[in-house]
Amino acid sequence: MRTQNFIRSANRSNSTSKLGFTLIELLVAIGVTALLVSLMLGIVTNITSGWNRSSGSLESGNQARLVLDQMAGDLQAAVIKRDTNAWLAATVQTTGPGWTAGGTNTFSIPSGVPPKLEDYRFGPYGVWLRFISTVPGSNADLANLSAPRAISYQIIRLPVVLGSSEVRYQMFRAEVAPDVTFRVGYNLLDAKYNTTDDGGSLSVRLPAGSSVTRANVIANNVVDFGVRIYEGTTLKFPLSSTDAYLATTDTTKGSNIGFPDSIEVFVRILSSEGAQQLALFEAGTITGNWWDIVLANSRVYTRRVEIKSKSL
């Protein structure tokens, strides 16, 4: 009888011990689970951040390569004749349509001898570069001849889509057909070249936002663009915030004239995340400083181009 009672008591004890976990066991399990979740979240966050950085760097690198390759090809085919016409012109712009914020991005030349091009700031509107170049064409008609034509590069600020309040900084390349260039002449200071584009194909000036404008955009998220022009080893442009450079022999056209031997091209391109942050800042959604946002979310790309001037 005592043996049976002992067996029943032991069975009851075993049954009670199998009913669940103790409080300590539960706390340990919760702590381990929380630790594993935290580790997983950290790993996923790091992977996502790394992916975004790599993706943004790759995207901006591709944009820069397109701009620099196109510009280098155009500059290497530049036609610069030693006469009184202005065959090449570069201007630090002080005005531009569409900008509502960004005034903090002022023109500045960094200290140091020689200063690094990567540290330049060419201003909220960048440099307006235009020149005569021989661009390969199909020769199918007069508008597509392999002949000298006026070309222009500059930053524009356009809505993401027509009618949108959200804007993006973009690189614009204008190209005047060779037959039109021939009729107007090879002086880039001619008023016909410098009017705002109304949808035609003549102007090398900043466009007004027509469909032709969008077709001439060659890169997105370009927030700073400029060039350094050299004659031999002497820097000729830019020397000040209101500087301009002309390739001509006519000393009455400006104070800084000459004929370039090489040009260094500078573009600063935002990452996609940086473009979103800058758009939010300019819309007043977030606070901060225009230039701080640009510096934290952009990369500078440069290239030096030797100018092998050709005559007509």
Buried (B, 14 or more C-beta within 10 A) or exposed (E): EEEEEEEEEEEEEEEEEEEEEEEEEEEEEEEEEEEEEEEEEEEEEEEEEEEEEEEBEEBBEEBBEEBBEBBBEBBBBBBBBEBEBBBBBBBBBEEBEEBEEBEEBEBEBEEEEEBEBEEBBBBBBBBBBBBBBBBEBEEEEEBBBEBBBBBBBBBBBBBEEEEEEEBBBBBBBBBBBBBBBBEBEBBBBBEBBBEEBEEEEBBBBBBBBBEBBBEBBBBBBBBBBBBBBBBEEEBBBBBEBEBBBBBBBBEEBBEBBBBBBBBBBBBBBBBBBBBEBBBBBBEEEEEEEBBEBBBEBBBBBBBEBEBEBBEE
